Amino acid sequence: MQDRGSLRGEQIDQGHIQAGGSGMDFDALADKAKQVTDKAQDVIDKRGGTDALKEDAGELRDIAKGEGGLLDKAKEATEAIRDPGAPGQG
Protein backbone atom coordinates (compact mmCIF):
# COMPACT_ATOMS: atom_id res chain seq x y z
CA MET A 1 0.00 0.00 0.00
CA GLN A 2 1.47 3.25 -1.13
CA ASP A 3 0.00 6.22 0.68
CA ARG A 4 2.54 8.99 -0.07
CA GLY A 5 4.10 8.02 -3.35
CA SER A 6 7.50 6.50 -3.90
CA LEU A 7 11.04 7.69 -3.40
CA ARG A 8 13.55 6.08 -5.75
CA GLY A 9 11.95 2.66 -5.62
CA GLU A 10 11.13 2.82 -1.91
CA GLN A 11 7.58 2.46 -0.69
CA ILE A 12 6.22 4.47 2.22
CA ASP A 13 3.56 2.50 4.05
CA GLN A 14 2.21 3.71 7.39
CA GLY A 15 5.55 4.94 8.70
CA HIS A 16 7.67 2.08 7.38
CA ILE A 17 9.89 2.37 4.33
CA GLN A 18 10.56 -0.80 2.42
CA ALA A 19 13.54 -0.58 0.10
CA GLY A 20 13.15 -2.30 -3.21
CA GLY A 21 10.33 -4.52 -2.02
CA SER A 22 12.68 -6.47 0.27
CA GLY A 23 10.13 -6.45 3.08
CA MET A 24 12.59 -5.10 5.67
CA ASP A 25 11.47 -1.93 7.35
CA PHE A 26 13.61 0.56 9.27
CA ASP A 27 12.49 -0.84 12.63
CA ALA A 28 13.71 -4.33 11.71
CA LEU A 29 16.93 -2.88 10.32
CA ALA A 30 17.50 -0.88 13.51
CA ASP A 31 16.87 -3.98 15.63
CA LYS A 32 19.36 -5.99 13.58
CA ALA A 33 21.96 -3.21 13.80
CA LYS A 34 21.53 -3.14 17.60
CA GLN A 35 22.05 -6.91 17.77
CA VAL A 36 25.24 -6.68 15.71
CA THR A 37 26.51 -3.74 17.79
CA ASP A 38 25.80 -5.57 21.06
CA LYS A 39 27.58 -8.71 19.79
CA ALA A 40 30.60 -6.68 18.69
CA GLN A 41 30.77 -4.95 22.09
CA ASP A 42 30.60 -8.33 23.86
CA VAL A 43 33.53 -9.62 21.79
CA ILE A 44 35.56 -6.47 22.45
CA ASP A 45 34.85 -6.69 26.19
CA LYS A 46 35.85 -10.38 26.32
CA ARG A 47 39.15 -9.54 24.60
CA GLY A 48 40.07 -6.83 27.12
CA GLY A 49 38.21 -3.72 25.96
CA THR A 50 38.97 -1.00 23.45
CA ASP A 51 42.52 -0.43 24.71
CA ALA A 52 43.39 -4.06 24.01
CA LEU A 53 41.72 -3.74 20.60
CA LYS A 54 43.90 -0.73 19.78
CA GLU A 55 46.99 -2.63 20.91
CA ASP A 56 45.99 -5.58 18.72
CA ALA A 57 45.54 -3.28 15.74
CA GLY A 58 48.95 -1.73 16.32
CA GLU A 59 50.57 -5.13 16.63
CA LEU A 60 48.93 -6.32 13.39
CA ARG A 61 50.04 -3.13 11.63
CA ASP A 62 53.63 -3.75 12.75
CA ILE A 63 53.47 -7.34 11.54
CA ALA A 64 52.10 -6.27 8.16
CA LYS A 65 54.82 -3.61 7.74
CA GLY A 66 57.59 -5.89 9.00
CA GLU A 67 59.95 -8.08 7.09
CA GLY A 68 59.20 -11.60 6.02
CA GLY A 69 56.99 -13.46 3.63
CA LEU A 70 53.24 -13.57 3.54
CA LEU A 71 53.06 -17.00 5.19
CA ASP A 72 55.33 -15.89 8.04
CA LYS A 73 53.26 -12.75 8.56
CA ALA A 74 50.03 -14.77 8.55
CA LYS A 75 51.38 -17.12 11.22
CA GLU A 76 52.60 -14.21 13.36
CA ALA A 77 49.27 -12.39 12.99
CA THR A 78 47.38 -15.55 13.99
CA GLU A 79 49.43 -15.81 17.17
CA ALA A 80 48.92 -12.10 17.89
CA ILE A 81 45.14 -12.45 17.61
CA ARG A 82 45.13 -15.44 19.98
CA ASP A 83 46.82 -13.26 22.63
CA PRO A 84 44.65 -10.12 23.14
CA GLY A 85 46.36 -6.84 23.92
CA ALA A 86 50.02 -5.96 23.67
CA PRO A 87 52.61 -8.69 23.03
CA GLY A 88 53.06 -10.90 26.07
CA GLN A 89 50.03 -9.51 27.92
CA GLY A 90 47.62 -12.44 27.52
Secondary structure, DSSP 4 states (H G I P E B T S, - for coil): --SS-EETTEEEETTEEEETT----HHHHHHHHHHHHHHHHHHHHHTTHHHHHHHHHHHHHHHHHSSS-HHHHHHHHHHHHHS-SSTT--
